[in-house]
Amino acid sequence: MSTSAQRRIGFPTIFNWNSPINRTQYLLQNILLLFVFFTCQLMVFAATTRSGTPPSVQTFAGIMTLVVLLFGQAAASRRLVDLGMSRWWMLAQIVPFLNLYLLCVLFAGRGGSATSKASKAPDQAVVNEAHDL
């Protein structure tokens, strides 16, 4: 399914690191990621016995943690695009106190400048393609 078809239907483009998302979408995506992460942690806790956690469960938990981390970074990247900030700000997540500032900006910052540019660009491309025919 093409990106334009996804936009028309309303499917989120969670695999696209370049499309901007607004505050609400960022918040909902983070809530979903936390739900998935804590569900996996609960499954690991339930599988733990007195002798320890089986290696297969540890592997599953590690893979799911990496998946959640990957999608979290994708959401942060897309939100930074919406705010018009450089993606180098993602490195602020590893710096104490600067990461709190970044979280405040990502959750409360007013974006939209990149959203209007991104939404106009595909429409203009379609007009140009139709004009060339």
Backbone torsions as a table, in degrees:
resi	resn	phi	psi	omega
1	MET	NA	133.1	-176.9
2	SER	-78.1	164.5	-178.9
3	THR	-64.6	-38.0	179.5
4	SER	-66.2	-36.2	176.9
5	ALA	-67.8	-36.6	177.4
6	GLN	-64.3	-39.6	179.1
7	ARG	-65.3	-40.5	-179.5
8	ARG	-66.5	-41.2	-178.9
9	ILE	-76.7	-31.8	179.6
10	GLY	103.1	10.6	177.4
11	PHE	-67.9	139.5	175.6
12	PRO	-71.2	145.9	178.8
13	THR	-101.5	70.9	-174.7
14	ILE	-73.8	-14.9	-179.6
15	PHE	-93.1	-4.1	-178.9
16	ASN	-98.0	114.0	-177.0
17	TRP	-80.9	-6.2	-175.1
18	ASN	-102.3	-17.8	-178.2
19	SER	-82.9	133.5	-178.1
20	PRO	-74.5	151.7	173.0
21	ILE	-128.0	149.9	-179.3
22	ASN	-87.6	-178.2	-176.5
23	ARG	-59.5	-44.2	-176.8
24	THR	-64.1	-45.5	179.0
25	GLN	-63.0	-39.4	179.3
26	TYR	-64.4	-43.4	179.3
27	LEU	-63.8	-46.3	-179.7
28	LEU	-64.5	-38.8	178.5
29	GLN	-65.8	-38.6	177.8
30	ASN	-69.0	-35.9	176.2
31	ILE	-63.8	-43.3	177.8
32	LEU	-62.4	-43.2	179.1
33	LEU	-63.6	-41.2	177.5
34	LEU	-64.2	-39.4	177.9
35	PHE	-61.3	-46.0	178.9
36	VAL	-62.7	-44.7	-178.4
37	PHE	-62.6	-48.0	-177.7
38	PHE	-71.5	-29.1	174.3
39	THR	-65.0	-42.0	177.2
40	CYS	-64.9	-40.6	178.1
41	GLN	-64.5	-37.4	177.5
42	LEU	-65.8	-37.7	177.1
43	MET	-65.2	-38.9	177.5
44	VAL	-65.9	-42.4	179.1
45	PHE	-62.7	-40.3	-179.8
46	ALA	-68.7	-30.2	-178.5
47	ALA	-84.6	-9.4	-178.3
48	THR	-74.0	132.3	177.9
49	THR	-111.7	-177.1	178.8
50	ARG	-65.7	-28.9	-178.7
51	SER	-84.2	-3.3	178.5
52	GLY	119.5	-178.0	-179.7
53	THR	-89.0	131.8	178.0
54	PRO	-61.0	147.3	-179.0
55	PRO	-59.3	-34.4	179.7
56	SER	-65.4	-36.0	178.7
57	VAL	-71.0	-38.2	177.3
58	GLN	-63.9	-40.1	178.0
59	THR	-63.6	-45.1	178.2
60	PHE	-59.9	-44.2	-179.7
61	ALA	-64.4	-39.7	178.5
62	GLY	-65.2	-42.3	179.2
63	ILE	-65.4	-43.9	179.9
64	MET	-66.0	-34.6	176.6
65	THR	-64.6	-41.3	177.6
66	LEU	-66.2	-37.7	178.2
67	VAL	-64.9	-45.6	178.7
68	VAL	-63.2	-40.8	178.0
69	LEU	-62.9	-42.2	179.2
70	LEU	-62.1	-47.5	179.8
71	PHE	-69.0	-31.2	175.1
72	GLY	-65.5	-40.3	177.4
73	GLN	-68.3	-36.8	177.1
74	ALA	-63.7	-41.4	179.0
75	ALA	-65.6	-41.7	178.3
76	ALA	-63.9	-39.8	178.3
77	SER	-62.6	-45.0	-179.8
78	ARG	-66.7	-35.4	178.4
79	ARG	-69.1	-38.9	176.8
80	LEU	-63.5	-35.6	175.5
81	VAL	-62.2	-42.6	179.9
82	ASP	-64.0	-35.4	-180.0
83	LEU	-80.0	-10.8	-178.9
84	GLY	78.0	21.9	-179.5
85	MET	-101.4	159.8	178.0
86	SER	-71.2	147.6	177.9
87	ARG	-73.1	-10.6	175.3
88	TRP	-63.0	-18.8	176.9
89	TRP	-64.4	-16.2	177.3
90	MET	-63.5	-25.4	176.9
91	LEU	-67.5	-19.2	178.6
92	ALA	-65.7	-15.7	179.3
93	GLN	-66.2	-20.4	-178.7
94	ILE	-98.9	-2.2	-179.6
95	VAL	-100.7	121.8	179.2
96	PRO	-57.8	143.3	-179.8
97	PHE	71.3	-36.3	175.3
98	LEU	-71.6	-30.3	177.6
99	ASN	-67.3	-32.1	176.2
100	LEU	-67.4	-39.6	175.6
101	TYR	-61.7	-43.9	-179.6
102	LEU	-62.9	-41.9	177.9
103	LEU	-61.0	-42.1	178.0
104	CYS	-61.8	-42.1	179.8
105	VAL	-66.3	-43.6	-177.6
106	LEU	-66.3	-39.7	-177.2
107	PHE	-84.7	-28.3	-173.7
108	ALA	-116.7	-10.4	-177.4
109	GLY	-67.2	142.1	178.7
110	ARG	-87.8	114.6	-179.7
111	GLY	-104.0	-153.5	174.4
112	GLY	115.4	-22.1	-179.4
113	SER	-66.9	-40.4	179.5
114	ALA	-74.9	-30.3	179.9
115	THR	-63.8	-44.2	-178.8
116	SER	-67.7	-36.7	177.8
117	LYS	-66.5	-43.5	-177.5
118	ALA	-69.0	-35.4	-178.9
119	SER	-74.7	-26.7	179.3
120	LYS	-80.8	-30.8	-174.6
121	ALA	-61.2	-49.8	-179.3
122	PRO	-64.1	-37.1	179.5
123	ASP	-63.5	-41.6	179.2
124	GLN	-65.4	-36.9	178.1
125	ALA	-64.1	-39.9	178.8
126	VAL	-65.2	-40.9	178.4
127	VAL	-63.3	-42.8	178.9
128	ASN	-64.3	-40.4	178.9
129	GLU	-65.0	-41.1	-179.9
130	ALA	-67.1	-36.1	179.6
131	HIS	-68.1	-34.4	-179.2
132	ASP	-70.7	-24.9	-179.6
133	LEU	-72.5	NA	NA
